[in-house]
């Protein structure tokens, strides 16, 4: 997910994306804990996407 794509979304869409990524992060953490996961880099990608969304949301709050 790119930041430029996120900037075009509304606040409600960003909230939905954040919620789905948070749930995905939980699932990935459980897979890592039970040693079912082979691609551990997915956890890092999801964490960074969450950070991008939170950053864009904060920027939108400051602008308005």
Legacy VTK file of the C-alpha trace (Angstrom):
# vtk DataFile Version 3.0
C-alpha trace
ASCII
DATASET POLYDATA
POINTS 64 float
0.000 0.000 0.000
1.417 3.363 -0.978
0.924 6.574 0.972
-0.233 8.376 -2.171
-3.071 5.855 -2.540
-4.020 6.282 1.103
-4.197 10.070 0.841
-6.999 9.742 -1.710
-9.191 7.716 0.665
-11.690 9.158 3.105
-11.371 8.873 6.872
-13.982 6.103 7.062
-12.187 4.062 4.406
-8.930 4.490 6.297
-10.627 3.337 9.507
-11.899 0.202 7.741
-8.452 -0.541 6.315
-6.866 -0.032 9.722
-9.335 -2.400 11.352
-8.778 -5.123 8.763
-4.993 -4.786 8.998
-5.121 -4.930 12.789
-7.097 -8.163 12.573
-4.656 -9.529 10.002
-1.759 -8.618 12.290
-3.355 -10.548 15.141
-3.797 -13.600 12.923
-0.208 -13.396 11.742
1.059 -13.136 15.319
-0.883 -16.270 16.225
0.608 -18.098 13.248
4.106 -17.080 14.302
3.443 -18.173 17.882
2.186 -21.595 16.794
5.001 -21.912 14.230
2.594 -22.271 11.297
3.974 -19.329 9.362
6.658 -19.657 6.725
6.832 -16.050 5.479
7.635 -14.051 8.585
8.204 -10.940 6.453
4.409 -10.584 6.170
4.282 -9.408 9.790
6.666 -6.563 8.977
4.678 -5.536 5.880
1.414 -5.393 7.826
3.034 -3.396 10.644
4.357 -0.845 8.174
0.998 -0.579 6.392
-0.658 0.107 9.741
1.889 2.829 10.443
1.287 4.386 7.008
-2.460 4.492 7.564
-2.063 6.039 11.018
0.305 8.655 9.603
-2.106 9.646 6.829
-4.991 9.772 9.303
-2.989 12.081 11.585
-2.095 14.314 8.637
-5.764 14.599 7.689
-6.645 15.549 11.278
-4.027 18.291 11.367
-5.155 19.737 8.019
-8.791 20.049 9.024
LINES 1 65
64 0 1 2 3 4 5 6 7 8 9 10 11 12 13 14 15 16 17 18 19 20 21 22 23 24 25 26 27 28 29 30 31 32 33 34 35 36 37 38 39 40 41 42 43 44 45 46 47 48 49 50 51 52 53 54 55 56 57 58 59 60 61 62 63
